[in-house]
Every structure is written in structure tokens, then in C-alpha cells.
Amino acid sequence: MINLCGFAVSNYYNKTKLVLLEKGIAFTEEQVFPSQEEKLLERSPLGKIPFIETEHGGLSESQVILEYLEDVYPENSLYPADNFERAKCRELIQHLELNVELHARRLYKEAFFGGVVSEEIKIEVKERLDIGLKGLARLAKFKPYIAGDTYTAADCVAWLHFFMVSMTSQKIYGTDIVVAHLPAVTTYMQLIETRPHVQKVAADRAVAMASFLKI
Ligand SMILES: N[C@@H](CCC(=O)N[C@@H](CS)C(=O)NCC(=O)O)C(=O)O
């Protein structure tokens, strides 16, 4: 049985959890917070979450976990069958994470944790987000799913990261930068949220956010 470690505020934890749920893989959840304590570093090399524990050992990095789950549990695949379409799906995920979410992440301290981010960083992050989201707008299909007519891993990732980036940009810039670049996103988010497993992850996230974050 897979043990998923982390906490339900984290979009990367929720990504892994949603994939496990959508694929119908049995798992347990263990609440773990990131830290640099040796006890955690023995389980997660950088002290980050999420990580999973399997009968073969531990695994970190949500995308690596996702790929592992696809390899070991090919049923209920979250990738298209065609090789090129699979690659396009992974391309979307990579752009979402490296060129959008990772930049927005620099603002989370002020958006969610009561900290302060300098004006300089806010300006720099806005520039990066504009470039990242413009690129994503060229790739995203919304027909009706982000990679085309099938629900894929890219939707699991997009739904989670769009939520965080939208909320962050509204708090920091007073405007929803995701909607500004991707007007179809509002209808898209509503469509994704009709899925029962998405609703379960959203409900758990709401409970976790209310207790952990100063929002
Ligand atoms: N690339 C990693 C990102 C994971 C990540 O950044 N997790 C955050 C929580 S959302 C964390 O553990 N942060 C603590 C830290 O950066 O030390 C993945 O995909 O799993």
C-alpha cells in the first residue's frame, strides 16, 4: 500500500493525491510538514513534501511519483495513448510548473503566510508570470480539457496550480492574472470541479487551508 506524505494545503501534495484517486490506487495519507530535520531528510532528501513510501522504498518529486504510478498502475491512464500527445501533455505540465507555478511561489509568503515580499520581487515575478502564462495560452486547448478532448494528468496539475496562482495574483496584484491571459479558465475550472475526486481534494484543501493559513 502506498503511503502519501505531506499536507493538504500543498498543490504538489494535492496533485499526487488527485492522481492516486483518479487512478483508483489504494493509499494512506500521513500528515507531514516540510523541515530540515534529519528524521525527515531520511525520508525526503530535501525535506520537502510530497513524497510517497512504497514497498520498494521512498520516492520524492510529484512528477516523478506521477510517472511511477502510471508505469506501475497503467489502468485508468492519465496520459493519451499516442506518443506525441503524451509528450504534449507532459509539455503542458512542465510549463505549468517551471514557468508559472514556480514563479508565483515566490509570492506565497505574503499571499498566504503573513510575510512580506519586496516590490522588486513582485515586479520581477509579474514579468515572469506574464511570459509563462502567454506561453501556456499558446499550448492550452480547453477543448474542453487543457490537452484536448480527454481528461489527463495535465488537468490534475492545471486545476491545482491555476487555483494557487489565481488566488496569489488577486492578493498581490489585485487582479486575476490567470484569467487575464486565459479567459477560458473560469469555465474550465468549473468543468474540472464537477469531478468527484477533484471535489474530494478541494474539500480536504479547504479544511487544511482554514486551519493552517492566515487567509
Ligand atoms: N518540485 C517539487 C515541489 C514540492 C514543493 O515545493 N513542496 C513544498 C510544499 S508545496 C515544500 O515542501 N516546501 C518546503 C521547502 O521548499 O523547503 C514536487 O513537484 O514535488
PDBQT file of the ligand as one rigid body, heavy atoms in Angstrom, charges set to zero:
ROOT
HETATM    1  N1  LIG A 301       9.161  20.004  -7.305  1.00  0.00    +0.000 N 
HETATM    2  C1  LIG A 301       8.559  19.537  -6.068  1.00  0.00    +0.000 C 
HETATM    3  C2  LIG A 301       7.988  20.716  -5.323  1.00  0.00    +0.000 C 
HETATM    4  C3  LIG A 301       7.492  20.321  -3.947  1.00  0.00    +0.000 C 
HETATM    5  C4  LIG A 301       7.410  21.535  -3.054  1.00  0.00    +0.000 C 
HETATM    6  O1  LIG A 301       7.895  22.632  -3.347  1.00  0.00    +0.000 OA
HETATM    7  N2  LIG A 301       6.790  21.324  -1.885  1.00  0.00    +0.000 N 
HETATM    8  C5  LIG A 301       6.668  22.391  -0.946  1.00  0.00    +0.000 C 
HETATM    9  C6  LIG A 301       5.292  22.391  -0.331  1.00  0.00    +0.000 C 
HETATM   10  S1  LIG A 301       4.112  22.863  -1.575  1.00  0.00    +0.000 SA
HETATM   11  C7  LIG A 301       7.706  22.186   0.154  1.00  0.00    +0.000 C 
HETATM   12  O2  LIG A 301       7.904  21.091   0.616  1.00  0.00    +0.000 OA
HETATM   13  N3  LIG A 301       8.371  23.263   0.531  1.00  0.00    +0.000 N 
HETATM   14  C8  LIG A 301       9.376  23.271   1.540  1.00  0.00    +0.000 C 
HETATM   15  C9  LIG A 301      10.734  23.701   1.032  1.00  0.00    +0.000 C 
HETATM   16  O3  LIG A 301      10.820  24.212  -0.100  1.00  0.00    +0.000 OA
HETATM   17  O4  LIG A 301      11.701  23.546   1.785  1.00  0.00    +0.000 OA
HETATM   18  C10 LIG A 301       7.490  18.491  -6.379  1.00  0.00    +0.000 C 
HETATM   19  O5  LIG A 301       6.963  18.502  -7.502  1.00  0.00    +0.000 OA
HETATM   20  O6  LIG A 301       7.195  17.631  -5.515  1.00  0.00    +0.000 OA
ENDROOT
TORSDOF 0
